[in-house]
Amino acid sequence: MSHTIKRPPVFRITLIQLGLSGLISVLFLLRSQDAAISALAGGLICAIPNAYFIHKAFKYSGAQQVSYVLRSFYQGGTWKMVLTAIGFAAAYKLIHPLDFLALFSAFVAVQAVNFFASKIANL
């Protein structure tokens, strides 16, 4: 009889972050279209690298694959930081005028979802 540990449904975190990015963007639309675009960018700057990290971190499982799990986890963390930096650089370069308050507010709000990750993924 084989006993395996089910992978946690961590994809829910990404779905919630993407949904929250859209919601925050719509709320900032009440302020201006530039604020809404900046807020959407801020949310996506957080959500997309986090989705990549989740994909890498939960790619492998099991005691026999510990070295793969660890390597994948570190690669995911490193690339998450790199993709976040690229996202902010792209936002500064491509969005004119950029609403810094909307960009950073959305980024921080979407990042806050990670505090509730264990509840979201039912861990």
N, CA, C and O atoms as a GROMACS GRO file, in nm:
protein
  492
    1MET      N    1   0.083  -0.117   0.000
    1MET     CA    2   0.000   0.000   0.000
    1MET      C    3   0.088   0.124   0.000
    1MET      O    4   0.176   0.139   0.085
    2SER      N    5   0.065   0.211  -0.093
    2SER     CA    6   0.147   0.330  -0.109
    2SER      C    7   0.078   0.450  -0.046
    2SER      O    8  -0.038   0.480  -0.075
    3HIS      N    9   0.151   0.518   0.041
    3HIS     CA   10   0.100   0.639   0.103
    3HIS      C   11   0.180   0.757   0.049
    3HIS      O   12   0.302   0.762   0.061
    4THR      N   13   0.111   0.849  -0.010
    4THR     CA   14   0.177   0.969  -0.059
    4THR      C   15   0.109   1.092   0.001
    4THR      O   16  -0.009   1.089   0.036
    5ILE      N   17   0.185   1.195   0.010
    5ILE     CA   18   0.133   1.321   0.061
    5ILE      C   19   0.081   1.400  -0.057
    5ILE      O   20   0.152   1.422  -0.155
    6LYS      N   21  -0.044   1.444  -0.047
    6LYS     CA   22  -0.101   1.524  -0.154
    6LYS      C   23  -0.034   1.661  -0.158
    6LYS      O   24   0.000   1.719  -0.055
    7ARG      N   25  -0.017   1.711  -0.278
    7ARG     CA   26   0.037   1.846  -0.293
    7ARG      C   27  -0.069   1.946  -0.250
    7ARG      O   28  -0.187   1.932  -0.285
    8PRO      N   29  -0.030   2.047  -0.174
    8PRO     CA   30  -0.128   2.146  -0.131
    8PRO      C   31  -0.178   2.228  -0.250
    8PRO      O   32  -0.102   2.251  -0.344
    9PRO      N   33  -0.301   2.274  -0.247
    9PRO     CA   34  -0.356   2.352  -0.358
    9PRO      C   35  -0.308   2.498  -0.354
    9PRO      O   36  -0.387   2.590  -0.338
   10VAL      N   37  -0.179   2.516  -0.368
   10VAL     CA   38  -0.120   2.649  -0.356
   10VAL      C   39  -0.154   2.739  -0.474
   10VAL      O   40  -0.134   2.861  -0.467
   11PHE      N   41  -0.204   2.680  -0.582
   11PHE     CA   42  -0.242   2.763  -0.697
   11PHE      C   43  -0.352   2.863  -0.657
   11PHE      O   44  -0.368   2.966  -0.723
   12ARG      N   45  -0.426   2.834  -0.551
   12ARG     CA   46  -0.529   2.926  -0.504
   12ARG      C   47  -0.470   3.061  -0.465
   12ARG      O   48  -0.534   3.165  -0.482
   13ILE      N   49  -0.350   3.058  -0.413
   13ILE     CA   50  -0.284   3.184  -0.373
   13ILE      C   51  -0.267   3.274  -0.495
   13ILE      O   52  -0.296   3.393  -0.489
   14THR      N   53  -0.220   3.216  -0.604
   14THR     CA   54  -0.201   3.293  -0.726
   14THR      C   55  -0.334   3.347  -0.778
   14THR      O   56  -0.342   3.462  -0.820
   15LEU      N   57  -0.437   3.265  -0.777
   15LEU     CA   58  -0.568   3.309  -0.825
   15LEU      C   59  -0.621   3.425  -0.741
   15LEU      O   60  -0.677   3.521  -0.795
   16ILE      N   61  -0.604   3.416  -0.610
   16ILE     CA   62  -0.649   3.524  -0.522
   16ILE      C   63  -0.567   3.651  -0.548
   16ILE      O   64  -0.622   3.761  -0.550
   17GLN      N   65  -0.436   3.635  -0.566
   17GLN     CA   66  -0.352   3.752  -0.592
   17GLN      C   67  -0.390   3.819  -0.725
   17GLN      O   68  -0.394   3.941  -0.735
   18LEU      N   69  -0.417   3.739  -0.826
   18LEU     CA   70  -0.458   3.797  -0.955
   18LEU      C   71  -0.594   3.866  -0.943
   18LEU      O   72  -0.613   3.975  -0.996
   19GLY      N   73  -0.687   3.803  -0.872
   19GLY     CA   74  -0.818   3.865  -0.852
   19GLY      C   75  -0.809   3.994  -0.773
   19GLY      O   76  -0.875   4.093  -0.805
   20LEU      N   77  -0.727   3.993  -0.669
   20LEU     CA   78  -0.708   4.113  -0.587
   20LEU      C   79  -0.642   4.224  -0.670
   20LEU      O   80  -0.675   4.342  -0.653
   21SER      N   81  -0.550   4.188  -0.757
   21SER     CA   82  -0.487   4.288  -0.845
   21SER      C   83  -0.593   4.357  -0.931
   21SER      O   84  -0.592   4.479  -0.945
   22GLY      N   85  -0.684   4.278  -0.986
   22GLY     CA   86  -0.792   4.336  -1.067
   22GLY      C   87  -0.885   4.422  -0.986
   22GLY      O   88  -0.924   4.531  -1.030
   23LEU      N   89  -0.922   4.376  -0.867
   23LEU     CA   90  -1.012   4.451  -0.780
   23LEU      C   91  -0.951   4.584  -0.738
   23LEU      O   92  -1.017   4.688  -0.744
   24ILE      N   93  -0.827   4.583  -0.698
   24ILE     CA   94  -0.759   4.706  -0.657
   24ILE      C   95  -0.750   4.803  -0.775
   24ILE      O   96  -0.768   4.923  -0.758
   25SER      N   97  -0.723   4.749  -0.892
   25SER     CA   98  -0.716   4.832  -1.012
   25SER      C   99  -0.850   4.900  -1.040
   25SER      O  100  -0.855   5.019  -1.073
   26VAL      N  101  -0.958   4.825  -1.026
   26VAL     CA  102  -1.091   4.883  -1.046
   26VAL      C  103  -1.119   4.992  -0.943
   26VAL      O  104  -1.176   5.096  -0.976
   27LEU      N  105  -1.078   4.969  -0.820
   27LEU     CA  106  -1.098   5.071  -0.716
   27LEU      C  107  -1.018   5.197  -0.747
   27LEU      O  108  -1.066   5.308  -0.726
   28PHE      N  109  -0.896   5.180  -0.796
   28PHE     CA  110  -0.814   5.298  -0.831
   28PHE      C  111  -0.866   5.367  -0.957
   28PHE      O  112  -0.831   5.482  -0.985
   29LEU      N  113  -0.951   5.298  -1.034
   29LEU     CA  114  -1.012   5.361  -1.150
   29LEU      C  115  -1.102   5.477  -1.108
   29LEU      O  116  -1.124   5.570  -1.185
   30LEU      N  117  -1.153   5.471  -0.985
   30LEU     CA  118  -1.232   5.582  -0.931
   30LEU      C  119  -1.148   5.708  -0.917
   30LEU      O  120  -1.199   5.820  -0.923
   31ARG      N  121  -1.019   5.689  -0.899
   31ARG     CA  122  -0.925   5.802  -0.887
   31ARG      C  123  -0.886   5.854  -1.025
   31ARG      O  124  -0.900   5.973  -1.054
   32SER      N  125  -0.836   5.761  -1.110
   32SER     CA  126  -0.801   5.798  -1.248
   32SER      C  127  -0.761   5.672  -1.324
   32SER      O  128  -0.732   5.568  -1.266
   33GLN      N  129  -0.759   5.685  -1.455
   33GLN     CA  130  -0.717   5.572  -1.539
   33GLN      C  131  -0.568   5.544  -1.518
   33GLN      O  132  -0.528   5.428  -1.517
   34ASP      N  133  -0.488   5.647  -1.502
   34ASP     CA  134  -0.345   5.628  -1.477
   34ASP      C  135  -0.321   5.553  -1.346
   34ASP      O  136  -0.234   5.467  -1.338
   35ALA      N  137  -0.400   5.586  -1.243
   35ALA     CA  138  -0.388   5.518  -1.114
   35ALA      C  139  -0.428   5.371  -1.128
   35ALA      O  140  -0.365   5.284  -1.069
   36ALA      N  141  -0.533   5.343  -1.207
   36ALA     CA  142  -0.578   5.205  -1.227
   36ALA      C  143  -0.473   5.122  -1.298
   36ALA      O  144  -0.448   5.008  -1.261
   37ILE      N  145  -0.411   5.178  -1.400
   37ILE     CA  146  -0.306   5.108  -1.474
   37ILE      C  147  -0.186   5.083  -1.382
   37ILE      O  148  -0.128   4.974  -1.383
   38SER      N  149  -0.149   5.183  -1.305
   38SER     CA  150  -0.037   5.169  -1.211
   38SER      C  151  -0.067   5.064  -1.105
   38SER      O  152   0.020   4.984  -1.070
   39ALA      N  153  -0.190   5.062  -1.054
   39ALA     CA  154  -0.229   4.964  -0.953
   39ALA      C  155  -0.227   4.823  -1.011
   39ALA      O  156  -0.181   4.730  -0.945
   40LEU      N  157  -0.277   4.808  -1.132
   40LEU     CA  158  -0.274   4.676  -1.196
   40LEU      C  159  -0.130   4.629  -1.213
   40LEU      O  160  -0.099   4.513  -1.188
   41ALA      N  161  -0.045   4.720  -1.255
   41ALA     CA  162   0.097   4.685  -1.270
   41ALA      C  163   0.156   4.643  -1.136
   41ALA      O  164   0.230   4.545  -1.128
   42GLY      N  165   0.126   4.717  -1.030
   42GLY     CA  166   0.178   4.683  -0.897
   42GLY      C  167   0.132   4.547  -0.851
   42GLY      O  168   0.211   4.470  -0.796
   43GLY      N  169   0.006   4.516  -0.872
   43GLY     CA  170  -0.046   4.385  -0.834
   43GLY      C  171   0.019   4.273  -0.913
   43GLY      O  172   0.055   4.169  -0.857
   44LEU      N  173   0.035   4.294  -1.042
   44LEU     CA  174   0.096   4.191  -1.127
   44LEU      C  175   0.245   4.175  -1.099
   44LEU      O  176   0.300   4.065  -1.112
   45ILE      N  177   0.311   4.284  -1.061
   45ILE     CA  178   0.453   4.276  -1.026
   45ILE      C  179   0.472   4.184  -0.906
   45ILE      O  180   0.576   4.120  -0.892
   46CYS      N  181   0.372   4.176  -0.821
   46CYS     CA  182   0.377   4.083  -0.707
   46CYS      C  183   0.328   3.944  -0.746
   46CYS      O  184   0.394   3.845  -0.715
   47ALA      N  185   0.215   3.936  -0.813
   47ALA     CA  186   0.149   3.808  -0.839
   47ALA      C  187   0.225   3.717  -0.935
   47ALA      O  188   0.234   3.597  -0.912
   48ILE      N  189   0.280   3.772  -1.042
   48ILE     CA  190   0.346   3.688  -1.143
   48ILE      C  191   0.474   3.624  -1.088
   48ILE      O  192   0.491   3.503  -1.103
   49PRO      N  193   0.565   3.701  -1.026
   49PRO     CA  194   0.682   3.635  -0.968
   49PRO      C  195   0.645   3.535  -0.858
   49PRO      O  196   0.711   3.432  -0.843
   50ASN      N  197   0.540   3.564  -0.782
   50ASN     CA  198   0.497   3.472  -0.678
   50ASN      C  199   0.444   3.342  -0.740
   50ASN      O  200   0.467   3.234  -0.686
   51ALA      N  201   0.373   3.353  -0.850
   51ALA     CA  202   0.323   3.233  -0.919
   51ALA      C  203   0.440   3.147  -0.967
   51ALA      O  204   0.435   3.024  -0.958
   52TYR      N  205   0.544   3.211  -1.018
   52TYR     CA  206   0.661   3.137  -1.062
   52TYR      C  207   0.728   3.067  -0.943
   52TYR      O  208   0.769   2.952  -0.952
   53PHE      N  209   0.739   3.139  -0.832
   53PHE     CA  210   0.798   3.079  -0.712
   53PHE      C  211   0.718   2.958  -0.665
   53PHE      O  212   0.776   2.855  -0.632
   54ILE      N  213   0.586   2.971  -0.663
   54ILE     CA  214   0.501   2.860  -0.620
   54ILE      C  215   0.520   2.740  -0.712
   54ILE      O  216   0.530   2.627  -0.667
   55HIS      N  217   0.527   2.767  -0.841
   55HIS     CA  218   0.549   2.658  -0.938
   55HIS      C  219   0.681   2.587  -0.910
   55HIS      O  220   0.686   2.464  -0.906
   56LYS      N  221   0.786   2.662  -0.890
   56LYS     CA  222   0.918   2.602  -0.864
   56LYS      C  223   0.923   2.534  -0.728
   56LYS      O  224   0.977   2.424  -0.716
   57ALA      N  225   0.868   2.597  -0.626
   57ALA     CA  226   0.879   2.544  -0.490
   57ALA      C  227   0.803   2.413  -0.472
   57ALA      O  228   0.842   2.329  -0.391
   58PHE      N  229   0.694   2.395  -0.546
   58PHE     CA  230   0.613   2.274  -0.529
   58PHE      C  231   0.623   2.180  -0.650
   58PHE      O  232   0.536   2.096  -0.672
   59LYS      N  233   0.730   2.196  -0.726
   59LYS     CA  234   0.750   2.111  -0.843
   59LYS      C  235   0.783   1.967  -0.802
   59LYS      O  236   0.736   1.873  -0.866
   60TYR      N  237   0.861   1.950  -0.699
   60TYR     CA  238   0.903   1.818  -0.653
   60TYR      C  239   0.848   1.794  -0.512
   60TYR      O  240   0.820   1.888  -0.438
   61SER      N  241   0.834   1.667  -0.479
   61SER     CA  242   0.796   1.632  -0.342
   61SER      C  243   0.851   1.494  -0.310
   61SER      O  244   0.883   1.416  -0.400
   62GLY      N  245   0.860   1.465  -0.183
   62GLY     CA  246   0.907   1.333  -0.140
   62GLY      C  247   1.046   1.337  -0.083
   62GLY      O  248   1.129   1.421  -0.120
   63ALA      N  249   1.070   1.245   0.008
   63ALA     CA  250   1.198   1.240   0.077
   63ALA      C  251   1.314   1.205  -0.015
   63ALA      O  252   1.427   1.247   0.009
   64GLN      N  253   1.287   1.130  -0.120
   64GLN     CA  254   1.394   1.090  -0.210
   64GLN      C  255   1.436   1.202  -0.305
   64GLN      O  256   1.538   1.191  -0.373
   65GLN      N  257   1.359   1.308  -0.308
   65GLN     CA  258   1.390   1.419  -0.398
   65GLN      C  259   1.428   1.546  -0.323
   65GLN      O  260   1.410   1.656  -0.374
   66VAL      N  261   1.478   1.530  -0.203
   66VAL     CA  262   1.509   1.645  -0.118
   66VAL      C  263   1.604   1.743  -0.187
   66VAL      O  264   1.585   1.864  -0.179
   67SER      N  265   1.705   1.691  -0.253
   67SER     CA  266   1.801   1.781  -0.319
   67SER      C  267   1.733   1.860  -0.431
   67SER      O  268   1.764   1.978  -0.451
   68TYR      N  269   1.642   1.797  -0.504
   68TYR     CA  270   1.568   1.868  -0.609
   68TYR      C  271   1.474   1.973  -0.550
   68TYR      O  272   1.460   2.083  -0.603
   69VAL      N  273   1.409   1.938  -0.439
   69VAL     CA  274   1.318   2.030  -0.373
   69VAL      C  275   1.395   2.154  -0.328
   69VAL      O  276   1.352   2.267  -0.352
   70LEU      N  277   1.508   2.134  -0.263
   70LEU     CA  278   1.587   2.245  -0.212
   70LEU      C  279   1.639   2.333  -0.325
   70LEU      O  280   1.631   2.456  -0.317
   71ARG      N  281   1.693   2.272  -0.429
   71ARG     CA  282   1.746   2.349  -0.543
   71ARG      C  283   1.634   2.428  -0.611
   71ARG      O  284   1.651   2.545  -0.645
   72SER      N  285   1.521   2.364  -0.631
   72SER     CA  286   1.409   2.430  -0.696
   72SER      C  287   1.355   2.545  -0.610
   72SER      O  288   1.316   2.649  -0.663
   73PHE      N  289   1.354   2.526  -0.479
   73PHE     CA  290   1.309   2.630  -0.387
   73PHE      C  291   1.400   2.753  -0.396
   73PHE      O  292   1.351   2.865  -0.406
   74TYR      N  293   1.530   2.732  -0.393
   74TYR     CA  294   1.624   2.844  -0.402
   74TYR      C  295   1.618   2.912  -0.538
   74TYR      O  296   1.625   3.035  -0.546
   75GLN      N  297   1.605   2.834  -0.645
   75GLN     CA  298   1.593   2.894  -0.778
   75GLN      C  299   1.466   2.977  -0.788
   75GLN      O  300   1.467   3.088  -0.842
   76GLY      N  301   1.356   2.923  -0.734
   76GLY     CA  302   1.230   2.997  -0.736
   76GLY      C  303   1.239   3.128  -0.659
   76GLY      O  304   1.190   3.231  -0.706
   77GLY      N  305   1.302   3.125  -0.542
   77GLY     CA  306   1.319   3.247  -0.462
   77GLY      C  307   1.406   3.351  -0.531
   77GLY      O  308   1.376   3.470  -0.529
   78THR      N  309   1.514   3.303  -0.591
   78THR     CA  310   1.603   3.394  -0.662
   78THR      C  311   1.532   3.459  -0.781
   78THR      O  312   1.539   3.581  -0.799
   79TRP      N  313   1.465   3.377  -0.861
   79TRP     CA  314   1.396   3.430  -0.979
   79TRP      C  315   1.277   3.518  -0.940
   79TRP      O  316   1.240   3.609  -1.015
   80LYS      N  317   1.217   3.490  -0.826
   80LYS     CA  318   1.108   3.577  -0.780
   80LYS      C  319   1.160   3.718  -0.757
   80LYS      O  320   1.096   3.815  -0.798
   81MET      N  321   1.276   3.730  -0.693
   81MET     CA  322   1.334   3.862  -0.671
   81MET      C  323   1.374   3.929  -0.802
   81MET      O  324   1.351   4.049  -0.821
   82VAL      N  325   1.433   3.852  -0.893
   82VAL     CA  326   1.476   3.907  -1.022
   82VAL      C  327   1.354   3.955  -1.102
   82VAL      O  328   1.355   4.065  -1.156
   83LEU      N  329   1.250   3.872  -1.108
   83LEU     CA  330   1.130   3.910  -1.183
   83LEU      C  331   1.060   4.031  -1.121
   83LEU      O  332   1.004   4.114  -1.193
   84THR      N  333   1.063   4.041  -0.990
   84THR     CA  334   1.004   4.158  -0.923
   84THR      C  335   1.081   4.285  -0.960
   84THR      O  336   1.021   4.388  -0.989
   85ALA      N  337   1.213   4.276  -0.957
   85ALA     CA  338   1.296   4.392  -0.994
   85ALA      C  339   1.272   4.431  -1.140
   85ALA      O  340   1.260   4.550  -1.172
   86ILE      N  341   1.264   4.332  -1.228
   86ILE     CA  342   1.237   4.360  -1.370
   86ILE      C  343   1.099   4.424  -1.385
   86ILE      O  344   1.081   4.516  -1.465
   87GLY      N  345   1.002   4.376  -1.308
   87GLY     CA  346   0.867   4.434  -1.314
   87GLY      C  347   0.864   4.580  -1.273
   87GLY      O  348   0.801   4.661  -1.340
   88PHE      N  349   0.933   4.613  -1.165
   88PHE     CA  350   0.937   4.754  -1.123
   88PHE      C  351   1.012   4.839  -1.226
   88PHE      O  352   0.969   4.950  -1.257
   89ALA      N  353   1.122   4.789  -1.278
   89ALA     CA  354   1.197   4.864  -1.379
   89ALA      C  355   1.111   4.887  -1.503
   89ALA      O  356   1.110   4.997  -1.559
   90ALA      N  357   1.037   4.785  -1.545
   90ALA     CA  358   0.950   4.799  -1.662
   90ALA      C  359   0.838   4.900  -1.635
   90ALA      O  360   0.804   4.979  -1.722
   91ALA      N  361   0.782   4.896  -1.515
   91ALA     CA  362   0.676   4.991  -1.481
   91ALA      C  363   0.728   5.134  -1.486
   91ALA      O  364   0.662   5.222  -1.542
   92TYR      N  365   0.845   5.158  -1.429
   92TYR     CA  366   0.903   5.293  -1.431
   92TYR      C  367   0.932   5.339  -1.573
   92TYR      O  368   0.914   5.456  -1.606
   93LYS      N  369   0.976   5.247  -1.656
   93LYS     CA  370   1.015   5.280  -1.793
   93LYS      C  371   0.894   5.296  -1.887
   93LYS      O  372   0.895   5.383  -1.974
   94LEU      N  373   0.791   5.213  -1.869
   94LEU     CA  374   0.685   5.204  -1.969
   94LEU      C  375   0.555   5.276  -1.934
   94LEU      O  376   0.478   5.310  -2.024
   95ILE      N  377   0.529   5.300  -1.807
   95ILE     CA  378   0.400   5.360  -1.769
   95ILE      C  379   0.421   5.508  -1.743
   95ILE      O  380   0.492   5.548  -1.650
   96HIS      N  381   0.356   5.590  -1.826
   96HIS     CA  382   0.367   5.735  -1.812
   96HIS      C  383   0.228   5.796  -1.821
   96HIS      O  384   0.160   5.771  -1.920
   97PRO      N  385   0.183   5.872  -1.727
   97PRO     CA  386   0.246   5.898  -1.598
   97PRO      C  387   0.221   5.781  -1.503
   97PRO      O  388   0.116   5.717  -1.506
   98LEU      N  389   0.318   5.754  -1.420
   98LEU     CA  390   0.310   5.646  -1.324
   98LEU      C  391   0.262   5.701  -1.189
   98LEU      O  392   0.319   5.797  -1.137
   99ASP      N  393   0.158   5.640  -1.135
   99ASP     CA  394   0.107   5.679  -1.003
   99ASP      C  395   0.175   5.589  -0.899
   99ASP      O  396   0.136   5.474  -0.880
  100PHE      N  397   0.277   5.644  -0.833
  100PHE     CA  398   0.357   5.565  -0.739
  100PHE      C  399   0.274   5.512  -0.623
  100PHE      O  400   0.294   5.399  -0.579
  101LEU      N  401   0.182   5.592  -0.573
  101LEU     CA  402   0.097   5.548  -0.462
  101LEU      C  403   0.016   5.425  -0.502
  101LEU      O  404   0.008   5.328  -0.427
  102ALA      N  405  -0.044   5.430  -0.618
  102ALA     CA  406  -0.125   5.317  -0.666
  102ALA      C  407  -0.038   5.194  -0.690
  102ALA      O  408  -0.075   5.083  -0.653
  103LEU      N  409   0.078   5.214  -0.752
  103LEU     CA  410   0.170   5.103  -0.780
  103LEU      C  411   0.212   5.031  -0.652
  103LEU      O  412   0.200   4.909  -0.643
  104PHE      N  413   0.260   5.106  -0.556
  104PHE     CA  414   0.311   5.045  -0.433
  104PHE      C  415   0.198   4.997  -0.340
  104PHE      O  416   0.214   4.898  -0.270
  105SER      N  417   0.086   5.067  -0.340
  105SER     CA  418  -0.028   5.021  -0.258
  105SER      C  419  -0.076   4.884  -0.306
  105SER      O  420  -0.099   4.794  -0.225
  106ALA      N  421  -0.091   4.870  -0.435
  106ALA     CA  422  -0.136   4.742  -0.490
  106ALA      C  423  -0.032   4.633  -0.465
  106ALA      O  424  -0.067   4.521  -0.429
  107PHE      N  425   0.095   4.666  -0.484
  107PHE     CA  426   0.200   4.567  -0.461
  107PHE      C  427   0.196   4.517  -0.317
  107PHE      O  428   0.201   4.396  -0.293
  108VAL      N  429   0.187   4.609  -0.222
  108VAL     CA  430   0.186   4.572  -0.080
  108VAL      C  431   0.059   4.493  -0.045
  108VAL      O  432   0.066   4.395   0.028
  109ALA      N  433  -0.055   4.535  -0.097
  109ALA     CA  434  -0.180   4.465  -0.067
  109ALA      C  435  -0.178   4.323  -0.121
  109ALA      O  436  -0.221   4.230  -0.053
  110VAL      N  437  -0.130   4.305  -0.243
  110VAL     CA  438  -0.123   4.171  -0.301
  110VAL      C  439  -0.018   4.087  -0.229
  110VAL      O  440  -0.037   3.967  -0.209
  111GLN      N  441   0.092   4.149  -0.190
  111GLN     CA  442   0.195   4.078  -0.113
  111GLN      C  443   0.140   4.031   0.021
  111GLN      O  444   0.181   3.926   0.071
  112ALA      N  445   0.048   4.107   0.080
  112ALA     CA  446  -0.010   4.071   0.210
  112ALA      C  447  -0.088   3.940   0.204
  112ALA      O  448  -0.108   3.876   0.307
  113VAL      N  449  -0.130   3.899   0.086
  113VAL     CA  450  -0.200   3.770   0.071
  113VAL      C  451  -0.110   3.657   0.121
  113VAL      O  452  -0.161   3.556   0.171
  114ASN      N  453   0.020   3.672   0.109
  114ASN     CA  454   0.112   3.567   0.153
  114ASN      C  455   0.104   3.541   0.303
  114ASN      O  456   0.137   3.432   0.349
  115PHE      N  457   0.061   3.640   0.380
  115PHE     CA  458   0.045   3.619   0.524
  115PHE      C  459  -0.065   3.518   0.555
  115PHE      O  460  -0.065   3.453   0.659
  116PHE      N  461  -0.159   3.506   0.462
  116PHE     CA  462  -0.272   3.416   0.481
  116PHE      C  463  -0.260   3.291   0.394
  116PHE      O  464  -0.358   3.219   0.373
  117ALA      N  465  -0.141   3.266   0.343
  117ALA     CA  466  -0.121   3.157   0.248
  117ALA      C  467  -0.160   3.021   0.303
  117ALA      O  468  -0.219   2.940   0.231
  118SER      N  469  -0.129   2.993   0.427
  118SER     CA  470  -0.161   2.861   0.481
  118SER      C  471  -0.311   2.839   0.491
  118SER      O  472  -0.359   2.727   0.471
  119LYS      N  473  -0.385   2.942   0.522
  119LYS     CA  474  -0.532   2.930   0.527
  119LYS      C  475  -0.590   2.916   0.387
  119LYS      O  476  -0.682   2.838   0.364
  120ILE      N  477  -0.535   2.992   0.292
  120ILE     CA  478  -0.584   2.989   0.155
  120ILE      C  479  -0.562   2.853   0.091
  120ILE      O  480  -0.650   2.801   0.022
  121ALA      N  481  -0.446   2.795   0.116
  121ALA     CA  482  -0.412   2.667   0.055
  121ALA      C  483  -0.457   2.548   0.139
  121ALA      O  484  -0.429   2.433   0.105
  122ASN      N  485  -0.526   2.575   0.248
  122ASN     CA  486  -0.573   2.468   0.339
  122ASN      C  487  -0.460   2.380   0.389
  122ASN      O  488  -0.472   2.258   0.388
  123LEU      N  489  -0.352   2.442   0.432
  123LEU     CA  490  -0.238   2.364   0.483
  123LEU      C  491  -0.257   2.332   0.630
  123LEU      O  492  -0.172   2.267   0.690
   0.00000   0.00000   0.00000
